[in-house]
């Protein structure tokens, strides 16, 4: 049996692109049951993973639900958007700085996100998908601030499956509850860390060196990767101003945080595949490396300008903050992570769907070949 894993990358509001891509895959395959044996997600990809897992026996229903959730989302469902809420967080930061000589690690109050997930995702069904063996593995990637290690929280259908332990990436078998998904989505600087068993956890892409390690350790033969960034081509646009504003720097940092290591990991796996193909048959049998087929779906256009065109759709107080950071004129990269508004996400859903439908033959070959 060919094991197929799905990896969903992070990227804040860019996660809507994955909803469109998955809906297209459902249309192409016309499969009732989810066509993956393993689901793995980091950051917002973990939330999309949860929706797929809870509907593992009905893939079309899962992808429809994802599109509906992303197509109706608003910022106020993710974080408090009032000026009062922002002022309260600011004053709490100042109070902590004055009395404890430190700042809190976040700008936004994301308490609405907990209620949103609790209302829209049945996490008992996520656990049941493993226990009833509808899926083999679910992996949710986070980062521990105390240990500075990547943590893969996972459930596996076999009790004999062994953890993996690398210097900067360890696994931990758990019963996947909502807290682990919240931990994976805790965008640094903006979202508060999640506290689990006395440790603080943040976004899964923090320090993530090998995003596909879990899928390979779980013996996946094929990995479908759905990313959220266009492959850059041609000469970059030169910045006309003499100085570069803070929002552009921060947007570039977050962009690299979420996406660069994924590209490097895929490049490394393809390199190992090429080496494996050169080995004679007797050497292949002795080699620990298995050829792993990877298909990487990604946007055909740059998402940043799309986000920038919806600048005035974000809440007023957040617009003030981004104004201060210089995001009014450019840095759609930063904006695209925080723009949880349906006018923007619907464009990404449509883009993801159209991009994937354009690869219909490739998709069919990947799953049937």
LOLO-92711 format. One record per residue (C-alpha): y negated, x, z negated; residue in one letter. Coordinates in steps of 0.02 Angstrom, whole numbers, always signed. Layout:
<torvexs>
<torvex py="Y" px="X" pz="Z" residu="a"/>
...
</torvexs>
This chain:
<torvexs>
<torvex py="+0" px="+0" pz="+0" residu="x"/>
<torvex py="-172" px="+64" pz="+47" residu="x"/>
<torvex py="-290" px="+58" pz="-102" residu="x"/>
<torvex py="-469" px="+14" pz="-59" residu="x"/>
<torvex py="-612" px="+43" pz="-181" residu="x"/>
<torvex py="-788" px="-26" pz="-173" residu="x"/>
<torvex py="-933" px="+76" pz="-240" residu="x"/>
<torvex py="-1100" px="-12" pz="-264" residu="x"/>
<torvex py="-1246" px="+106" pz="-292" residu="x"/>
<torvex py="-1400" px="+72" pz="-397" residu="x"/>
<torvex py="-1579" px="+41" pz="-347" residu="x"/>
<torvex py="-1655" px="-101" pz="-448" residu="x"/>
<torvex py="-1712" px="-244" pz="-337" residu="x"/>
<torvex py="-1639" px="-153" pz="-187" residu="x"/>
<torvex py="-1471" px="-221" pz="-247" residu="x"/>
<torvex py="-1510" px="-376" pz="-143" residu="x"/>
<torvex py="-1461" px="-275" pz="+11" residu="x"/>
<torvex py="-1284" px="-264" pz="-57" residu="x"/>
<torvex py="-1275" px="-453" pz="-72" residu="x"/>
<torvex py="-1312" px="-471" pz="+113" residu="x"/>
<torvex py="-1190" px="-334" pz="+162" residu="x"/>
<torvex py="-1049" px="-411" pz="+59" residu="x"/>
<torvex py="-1081" px="-583" pz="+132" residu="x"/>
<torvex py="-1063" px="-508" pz="+306" residu="x"/>
<torvex py="-900" px="-423" pz="+255" residu="x"/>
<torvex py="-835" px="-591" pz="+195" residu="x"/>
<torvex py="-882" px="-668" pz="+362" residu="x"/>
<torvex py="-798" px="-528" pz="+461" residu="x"/>
<torvex py="-636" px="-522" pz="+361" residu="x"/>
<torvex py="-621" px="-708" pz="+327" residu="x"/>
<torvex py="-518" px="-665" pz="+173" residu="x"/>
<torvex py="-498" px="-784" pz="+26" residu="x"/>
<torvex py="-451" px="-651" pz="-102" residu="x"/>
<torvex py="-564" px="-503" pz="-135" residu="x"/>
<torvex py="-512" px="-363" pz="-14" residu="x"/>
<torvex py="-533" px="-223" pz="-142" residu="x"/>
<torvex py="-414" px="-152" pz="-272" residu="x"/>
<torvex py="-550" px="-65" pz="-371" residu="x"/>
<torvex py="-732" px="-106" pz="-404" residu="x"/>
<torvex py="-853" px="+25" pz="-467" residu="x"/>
<torvex py="-1040" px="+7" pz="-493" residu="x"/>
<torvex py="-1187" px="+101" pz="-562" residu="x"/>
<torvex py="-1353" px="+26" pz="-616" residu="x"/>
<torvex py="-1386" px="-138" pz="-526" residu="x"/>
<torvex py="-1225" px="-109" pz="-429" residu="x"/>
<torvex py="-1132" px="-145" pz="-590" residu="x"/>
<torvex py="-1208" px="-320" pz="-598" residu="x"/>
<torvex py="-1153" px="-356" pz="-420" residu="x"/>
<torvex py="-982" px="-289" pz="-469" residu="x"/>
<torvex py="-972" px="-414" pz="-612" residu="x"/>
<torvex py="-1005" px="-561" pz="-495" residu="x"/>
<torvex py="-869" px="-501" pz="-377" residu="x"/>
<torvex py="-745" px="-475" pz="-519" residu="x"/>
<torvex py="-769" px="-646" pz="-598" residu="x"/>
<torvex py="-730" px="-724" pz="-428" residu="x"/>
<torvex py="-592" px="-604" pz="-376" residu="x"/>
<torvex py="-483" px="-745" pz="-308" residu="x"/>
<torvex py="-622" px="-818" pz="-202" residu="x"/>
<torvex py="-716" px="-682" pz="-107" residu="x"/>
<torvex py="-822" px="-803" pz="-3" residu="x"/>
<torvex py="-878" px="-892" pz="-162" residu="x"/>
<torvex py="-920" px="-724" pz="-242" residu="x"/>
<torvex py="-1027" px="-667" pz="-96" residu="x"/>
<torvex py="-1112" px="-837" pz="-83" residu="x"/>
<torvex py="-1154" px="-829" pz="-268" residu="x"/>
<torvex py="-1226" px="-655" pz="-250" residu="x"/>
<torvex py="-1337" px="-711" pz="-107" residu="x"/>
<torvex py="-1394" px="-864" pz="-203" residu="x"/>
<torvex py="-1435" px="-766" pz="-361" residu="x"/>
<torvex py="-1530" px="-631" pz="-267" residu="x"/>
<torvex py="-1613" px="-759" pz="-154" residu="x"/>
<torvex py="-1690" px="-853" pz="-300" residu="x"/>
<torvex py="-1728" px="-710" pz="-419" residu="x"/>
<torvex py="-1898" px="-685" pz="-502" residu="x"/>
<torvex py="-1967" px="-544" pz="-609" residu="x"/>
<torvex py="-1981" px="-659" pz="-760" residu="x"/>
<torvex py="-1791" px="-678" pz="-759" residu="x"/>
<torvex py="-1775" px="-490" pz="-781" residu="x"/>
<torvex py="-1920" px="-442" pz="-894" residu="x"/>
<torvex py="-2065" px="-527" pz="-981" residu="x"/>
<torvex py="-2209" px="-539" pz="-860" residu="x"/>
<torvex py="-2353" px="-601" pz="-967" residu="x"/>
<torvex py="-2501" px="-494" pz="-1012" residu="x"/>
<torvex py="-2461" px="-533" pz="-1195" residu="x"/>
<torvex py="-2284" px="-464" pz="-1179" residu="x"/>
<torvex py="-2346" px="-305" pz="-1097" residu="x"/>
<torvex py="-2482" px="-284" pz="-1229" residu="x"/>
<torvex py="-2352" px="-309" pz="-1366" residu="x"/>
<torvex py="-2241" px="-172" pz="-1294" residu="x"/>
<torvex py="-2393" px="-59" pz="-1276" residu="x"/>
<torvex py="-2446" px="-88" pz="-1457" residu="x"/>
<torvex py="-2268" px="-57" pz="-1517" residu="x"/>
<torvex py="-2272" px="+108" pz="-1425" residu="x"/>
<torvex py="-2438" px="+155" pz="-1505" residu="x"/>
<torvex py="-2377" px="+104" pz="-1678" residu="x"/>
<torvex py="-2218" px="+207" pz="-1658" residu="x"/>
<torvex py="-2319" px="+354" pz="-1594" residu="x"/>
<torvex py="-2439" px="+344" pz="-1742" residu="x"/>
<torvex py="-2310" px="+323" pz="-1881" residu="x"/>
<torvex py="-2158" px="+412" pz="-1810" residu="x"/>
<torvex py="-2243" px="+537" pz="-1693" residu="x"/>
<torvex py="-2143" px="+478" pz="-1543" residu="x"/>
<torvex py="-2151" px="+352" pz="-1401" residu="x"/>
<torvex py="-2026" px="+216" pz="-1364" residu="x"/>
<torvex py="-1920" px="+251" pz="-1211" residu="x"/>
<torvex py="-1972" px="+100" pz="-1108" residu="x"/>
<torvex py="-2120" px="+4" pz="-1038" residu="x"/>
<torvex py="-2046" px="-169" pz="-1005" residu="x"/>
<torvex py="-1969" px="-300" pz="-1119" residu="x"/>
<torvex py="-1806" px="-345" pz="-1032" residu="x"/>
<torvex py="-1742" px="-473" pz="-1157" residu="x"/>
<torvex py="-1742" px="-609" pz="-1020" residu="x"/>
<torvex py="-1611" px="-508" pz="-924" residu="x"/>
<torvex py="-1483" px="-533" pz="-1062" residu="x"/>
<torvex py="-1504" px="-722" pz="-1054" residu="x"/>
<torvex py="-1501" px="-719" pz="-864" residu="x"/>
<torvex py="-1335" px="-627" pz="-858" residu="x"/>
<torvex py="-1260" px="-732" pz="-996" residu="x"/>
<torvex py="-1305" px="-890" pz="-899" residu="x"/>
<torvex py="-1249" px="-834" pz="-728" residu="x"/>
<torvex py="-1097" px="-723" pz="-758" residu="x"/>
<torvex py="-938" px="-768" pz="-851" residu="x"/>
<torvex py="-889" px="-599" pz="-924" residu="x"/>
<torvex py="-726" px="-670" pz="-990" residu="x"/>
<torvex py="-675" px="-697" pz="-809" residu="x"/>
<torvex py="-722" px="-516" pz="-773" residu="x"/>
<torvex py="-597" px="-459" pz="-905" residu="x"/>
<torvex py="-469" px="-586" pz="-844" residu="x"/>
<torvex py="-476" px="-514" pz="-668" residu="x"/>
<torvex py="-395" px="-356" pz="-737" residu="x"/>
<torvex py="-278" px="-437" pz="-862" residu="x"/>
<torvex py="-210" px="-555" pz="-729" residu="x"/>
<torvex py="-202" px="-409" pz="-606" residu="x"/>
<torvex py="-317" px="-486" pz="-477" residu="x"/>
<torvex py="-398" px="-314" pz="-478" residu="x"/>
<torvex py="-325" px="-146" pz="-526" residu="x"/>
<torvex py="-481" px="-64" pz="-596" residu="x"/>
<torvex py="-663" px="-101" pz="-638" residu="x"/>
<torvex py="-775" px="+48" pz="-675" residu="x"/>
<torvex py="-952" px="+33" pz="-742" residu="x"/>
<torvex py="-1050" px="+195" pz="-747" residu="x"/>
<torvex py="-1181" px="+235" pz="-880" residu="x"/>
<torvex py="-1261" px="+386" pz="-960" residu="x"/>
<torvex py="-1263" px="+430" pz="-1145" residu="x"/>
<torvex py="-1430" px="+499" pz="-1204" residu="x"/>
<torvex py="-1355" px="+585" pz="-1357" residu="x"/>
<torvex py="-1214" px="+677" pz="-1269" residu="x"/>
<torvex py="-1306" px="+691" pz="-1102" residu="x"/>
<torvex py="-1144" px="+646" pz="-1014" residu="x"/>
<torvex py="-1098" px="+518" pz="-884" residu="x"/>
<torvex py="-983" px="+386" pz="-959" residu="x"/>
<torvex py="-869" px="+281" pz="-851" residu="x"/>
<torvex py="-826" px="+124" pz="-949" residu="x"/>
<torvex py="-674" px="+50" pz="-867" residu="x"/>
<torvex py="-531" px="-72" pz="-875" residu="x"/>
<torvex py="-366" px="-37" pz="-788" residu="x"/>
<torvex py="-218" px="-153" pz="-768" residu="x"/>
<torvex py="-94" px="-19" pz="-825" residu="x"/>
<torvex py="-91" px="+33" pz="-1007" residu="x"/>
<torvex py="-17" px="+200" pz="-953" residu="x"/>
<torvex py="-169" px="+248" pz="-849" residu="x"/>
<torvex py="-246" px="+407" pz="-920" residu="x"/>
<torvex py="-431" px="+440" pz="-952" residu="x"/>
<torvex py="-520" px="+580" pz="-860" residu="x"/>
<torvex py="-624" px="+709" pz="-949" residu="x"/>
<torvex py="-741" px="+829" pz="-860" residu="x"/>
<torvex py="-879" px="+932" pz="-941" residu="x"/>
<torvex py="-1017" px="+809" pz="-892" residu="x"/>
<torvex py="-918" px="+653" pz="-847" residu="x"/>
<torvex py="-793" px="+567" pz="-960" residu="x"/>
<torvex py="-709" px="+397" pz="-956" residu="x"/>
<torvex py="-683" px="+269" pz="-1092" residu="x"/>
<torvex py="-564" px="+123" pz="-1082" residu="x"/>
<torvex py="-648" px="-35" pz="-1150" residu="x"/>
<torvex py="-646" px="-223" pz="-1136" residu="x"/>
<torvex py="-791" px="-245" pz="-1017" residu="x"/>
<torvex py="-921" px="-354" pz="-1101" residu="x"/>
<torvex py="-1101" px="-388" pz="-1052" residu="x"/>
<torvex py="-1169" px="-243" pz="-1155" residu="x"/>
<torvex py="-1088" px="-114" pz="-1042" residu="x"/>
<torvex py="-1168" px="-190" pz="-888" residu="x"/>
<torvex py="-1338" px="-193" pz="-974" residu="x"/>
<torvex py="-1316" px="-10" pz="-1019" residu="x"/>
<torvex py="-1282" px="+37" pz="-838" residu="x"/>
<torvex py="-1440" px="-52" pz="-778" residu="x"/>
<torvex py="-1562" px="+23" pz="-905" residu="x"/>
<torvex py="-1684" px="+100" pz="-781" residu="x"/>
<torvex py="-1764" px="+252" pz="-866" residu="x"/>
<torvex py="-1945" px="+235" pz="-923" residu="x"/>
<torvex py="-1952" px="+50" pz="-879" residu="x"/>
<torvex py="-1799" px="-31" pz="-962" residu="x"/>
<torvex py="-1743" px="-1" pz="-1143" residu="x"/>
<torvex py="-1579" px="+92" pz="-1173" residu="x"/>
<torvex py="-1429" px="-7" pz="-1236" residu="x"/>
<torvex py="-1353" px="+39" pz="-1403" residu="x"/>
<torvex py="-1162" px="+35" pz="-1409" residu="x"/>
<torvex py="-1065" px="+99" pz="-1560" residu="x"/>
<torvex py="-1214" px="+198" pz="-1622" residu="x"/>
<torvex py="-1251" px="+285" pz="-1456" residu="x"/>
<torvex py="-1391" px="+248" pz="-1333" residu="x"/>
<torvex py="-1347" px="+222" pz="-1151" residu="x"/>
<torvex py="-1456" px="+219" pz="-996" residu="x"/>
<torvex py="-1446" px="+197" pz="-810" residu="x"/>
<torvex py="-1282" px="+251" pz="-732" residu="x"/>
<torvex py="-1366" px="+365" pz="-605" residu="x"/>
<torvex py="-1443" px="+477" pz="-738" residu="x"/>
<torvex py="-1355" px="+644" pz="-722" residu="x"/>
<torvex py="-1220" px="+569" pz="-610" residu="x"/>
<torvex py="-1151" px="+716" pz="-511" residu="x"/>
<torvex py="-999" px="+635" pz="-429" residu="x"/>
<torvex py="-1019" px="+446" pz="-409" residu="x"/>
<torvex py="-851" px="+426" pz="-322" residu="x"/>
<torvex py="-751" px="+526" pz="-448" residu="x"/>
<torvex py="-681" px="+371" pz="-533" residu="x"/>
<torvex py="-620" px="+295" pz="-370" residu="x"/>
<torvex py="-533" px="+456" pz="-321" residu="x"/>
<torvex py="-455" px="+475" pz="-494" residu="x"/>
<torvex py="-388" px="+298" pz="-475" residu="x"/>
<torvex py="-300" px="+354" pz="-316" residu="x"/>
<torvex py="-407" px="+257" pz="-192" residu="x"/>
<torvex py="-358" px="+291" pz="-12" residu="x"/>
<torvex py="-517" px="+215" pz="+57" residu="x"/>
<torvex py="-689" px="+193" pz="-19" residu="x"/>
<torvex py="-821" px="+74" pz="+47" residu="x"/>
<torvex py="-992" px="+130" pz="-13" residu="x"/>
<torvex py="-1142" px="+14" pz="-3" residu="x"/>
<torvex py="-1302" px="+110" pz="-33" residu="x"/>
<torvex py="-1483" px="+55" pz="-31" residu="x"/>
<torvex py="-1577" px="+190" pz="+64" residu="x"/>
<torvex py="-1599" px="+224" pz="+249" residu="x"/>
<torvex py="-1539" px="+391" pz="+315" residu="x"/>
<torvex py="-1703" px="+482" pz="+348" residu="x"/>
<torvex py="-1727" px="+543" pz="+526" residu="x"/>
<torvex py="-1865" px="+637" pz="+614" residu="x"/>
<torvex py="-2019" px="+717" pz="+541" residu="x"/>
<torvex py="-2087" px="+647" pz="+376" residu="x"/>
<torvex py="-2261" px="+572" pz="+372" residu="x"/>
<torvex py="-2391" px="+693" pz="+305" residu="x"/>
<torvex py="-2497" px="+639" pz="+157" residu="x"/>
<torvex py="-2678" px="+631" pz="+212" residu="x"/>
<torvex py="-2755" px="+644" pz="+38" residu="x"/>
<torvex py="-2781" px="+814" pz="-41" residu="x"/>
<torvex py="-2687" px="+756" pz="-196" residu="x"/>
<torvex py="-2526" px="+657" pz="-215" residu="x"/>
<torvex py="-2535" px="+513" pz="-338" residu="x"/>
<torvex py="-2419" px="+490" pz="-487" residu="x"/>
<torvex py="-2332" px="+335" pz="-419" residu="x"/>
<torvex py="-2275" px="+429" pz="-265" residu="x"/>
<torvex py="-2205" px="+570" pz="-371" residu="x"/>
<torvex py="-2118" px="+447" pz="-488" residu="x"/>
<torvex py="-2051" px="+345" pz="-342" residu="x"/>
<torvex py="-1981" px="+502" pz="-264" residu="x"/>
<torvex py="-1900" px="+554" pz="-427" residu="x"/>
<torvex py="-1817" px="+384" pz="-451" residu="x"/>
<torvex py="-1765" px="+379" pz="-269" residu="x"/>
<torvex py="-1680" px="+548" pz="-287" residu="x"/>
<torvex py="-1604" px="+498" pz="-453" residu="x"/>
<torvex py="-1519" px="+348" pz="-375" residu="x"/>
<torvex py="-1471" px="+408" pz="-205" residu="x"/>
<torvex py="-1463" px="+596" pz="-174" residu="x"/>
<torvex py="-1305" px="+633" pz="-274" residu="x"/>
<torvex py="-1212" px="+495" pz="-182" residu="x"/>
<torvex py="-1249" px="+576" pz="-14" residu="x"/>
<torvex py="-1194" px="+745" pz="-82" residu="x"/>
<torvex py="-1033" px="+673" pz="-152" residu="x"/>
<torvex py="-988" px="+591" pz="+13" residu="x"/>
<torvex py="-1028" px="+753" pz="+105" residu="x"/>
<torvex py="-914" px="+849" pz="-13" residu="x"/>
<torvex py="-770" px="+726" pz="+9" residu="x"/>
<torvex py="-786" px="+731" pz="+198" residu="x"/>
<torvex py="-787" px="+921" pz="+189" residu="x"/>
<torvex py="-626" px="+919" pz="+87" residu="x"/>
<torvex py="-550" px="+797" pz="+210" residu="x"/>
<torvex py="-588" px="+916" pz="+353" residu="x"/>
<torvex py="-508" px="+1062" pz="+260" residu="x"/>
<torvex py="-356" px="+955" pz="+222" residu="x"/>
<torvex py="-334" px="+916" pz="+407" residu="x"/>
<torvex py="-324" px="+1102" pz="+446" residu="x"/>
<torvex py="-181" px="+1133" pz="+325" residu="x"/>
<torvex py="-4" px="+1147" pz="+395" residu="x"/>
<torvex py="+116" px="+1007" pz="+339" residu="x"/>
<torvex py="+203" px="+1113" pz="+207" residu="x"/>
<torvex py="+35" px="+1161" pz="+129" residu="x"/>
<torvex py="-25" px="+981" pz="+129" residu="x"/>
<torvex py="+122" px="+931" pz="+20" residu="x"/>
<torvex py="+72" px="+1063" pz="-108" residu="x"/>
<torvex py="-114" px="+1024" pz="-104" residu="x"/>
<torvex py="-184" px="+910" pz="-242" residu="x"/>
<torvex py="-311" px="+840" pz="-119" residu="x"/>
<torvex py="-276" px="+677" pz="-28" residu="x"/>
<torvex py="-375" px="+626" pz="+124" residu="x"/>
<torvex py="-495" px="+489" pz="+70" residu="x"/>
<torvex py="-573" px="+381" pz="+205" residu="x"/>
<torvex py="-755" px="+336" pz="+168" residu="x"/>
<torvex py="-866" px="+209" pz="+252" residu="x"/>
<torvex py="-1048" px="+214" pz="+199" residu="x"/>
<torvex py="-1155" px="+60" pz="+234" residu="x"/>
<torvex py="-1341" px="+84" pz="+214" residu="x"/>
<torvex py="-1505" px="+4" pz="+274" residu="x"/>
<torvex py="-1554" px="+32" pz="+454" residu="x"/>
<torvex py="-1738" px="+35" pz="+407" residu="x"/>
<torvex py="-1841" px="+106" pz="+265" residu="x"/>
<torvex py="-1852" px="-21" pz="+123" residu="x"/>
<torvex py="-2012" px="+53" pz="+49" residu="x"/>
<torvex py="-2132" px="-22" pz="+178" residu="x"/>
<torvex py="-2049" px="-192" pz="+155" residu="x"/>
<torvex py="-2083" px="-181" pz="-31" residu="x"/>
<torvex py="-2261" px="-123" pz="-2" residu="x"/>
<torvex py="-2296" px="-277" pz="+104" residu="x"/>
<torvex py="-2252" px="-385" pz="-48" residu="x"/>
<torvex py="-2365" px="-289" pz="-167" residu="x"/>
<torvex py="-2465" px="-443" pz="-216" residu="x"/>
<torvex py="-2306" px="-540" pz="-256" residu="x"/>
<torvex py="-2274" px="-445" pz="-417" residu="x"/>
<torvex py="-2337" px="-505" pz="-588" residu="x"/>
<torvex py="-2520" px="-468" pz="-624" residu="x"/>
<torvex py="-2494" px="-352" pz="-773" residu="x"/>
<torvex py="-2364" px="-250" pz="-678" residu="x"/>
<torvex py="-2482" px="-240" pz="-531" residu="x"/>
<torvex py="-2614" px="-170" pz="-649" residu="x"/>
<torvex py="-2491" px="-38" pz="-709" residu="x"/>
<torvex py="-2442" px="+10" pz="-532" residu="x"/>
<torvex py="-2626" px="+12" pz="-484" residu="x"/>
<torvex py="-2655" px="+138" pz="-622" residu="x"/>
<torvex py="-2511" px="+241" pz="-554" residu="x"/>
<torvex py="-2581" px="+232" pz="-378" residu="x"/>
<torvex py="-2452" px="+116" pz="-301" residu="x"/>
<torvex py="-2576" px="-1" pz="-219" residu="x"/>
<torvex py="-2591" px="+102" pz="-62" residu="x"/>
<torvex py="-2418" px="+177" pz="-49" residu="x"/>
<torvex py="-2261" px="+221" pz="-147" residu="x"/>
<torvex py="-2159" px="+71" pz="-95" residu="x"/>
<torvex py="-2011" px="+171" pz="-161" residu="x"/>
<torvex py="-2064" px="+139" pz="-341" residu="x"/>
<torvex py="-2112" px="-41" pz="-303" residu="x"/>
<torvex py="-1944" px="-78" pz="-220" residu="x"/>
<torvex py="-1851" px="-43" pz="-383" residu="x"/>
<torvex py="-1955" px="-167" pz="-484" residu="x"/>
<torvex py="-1994" px="-305" pz="-358" residu="x"/>
<torvex py="-1871" px="-438" pz="-418" residu="x"/>
<torvex py="-1954" px="-575" pz="-317" residu="x"/>
<torvex py="-1865" px="-687" pz="-192" residu="x"/>
<torvex py="-1990" px="-658" pz="-51" residu="x"/>
<torvex py="-1938" px="-475" pz="-53" residu="x"/>
<torvex py="-1753" px="-493" pz="-96" residu="x"/>
<torvex py="-1723" px="-623" pz="+40" residu="x"/>
<torvex py="-1781" px="-496" pz="+168" residu="x"/>
<torvex py="-1657" px="-370" pz="+99" residu="x"/>
<torvex py="-1515" px="-496" pz="+99" residu="x"/>
<torvex py="-1550" px="-533" pz="+282" residu="x"/>
<torvex py="-1562" px="-347" pz="+322" residu="x"/>
<torvex py="-1397" px="-309" pz="+234" residu="x"/>
<torvex py="-1310" px="-452" pz="+324" residu="x"/>
<torvex py="-1375" px="-405" pz="+497" residu="x"/>
<torvex py="-1342" px="-218" pz="+474" residu="x"/>
<torvex py="-1161" px="-252" pz="+423" residu="x"/>
<torvex py="-1128" px="-381" pz="+558" residu="x"/>
<torvex py="-1186" px="-252" pz="+685" residu="x"/>
<torvex py="-1041" px="-143" pz="+624" residu="x"/>
<torvex py="-910" px="-281" pz="+639" residu="x"/>
<torvex py="-784" px="-176" pz="+735" residu="x"/>
<torvex py="-802" px="-30" pz="+615" residu="x"/>
<torvex py="-780" px="-145" pz="+465" residu="x"/>
<torvex py="-624" px="-226" pz="+538" residu="x"/>
<torvex py="-547" px="-57" pz="+579" residu="x"/>
<torvex py="-584" px="+9" pz="+404" residu="x"/>
<torvex py="-492" px="-133" pz="+319" residu="x"/>
<torvex py="-352" px="-158" pz="+446" residu="x"/>
<torvex py="-324" px="+20" pz="+505" residu="x"/>
</torvexs>
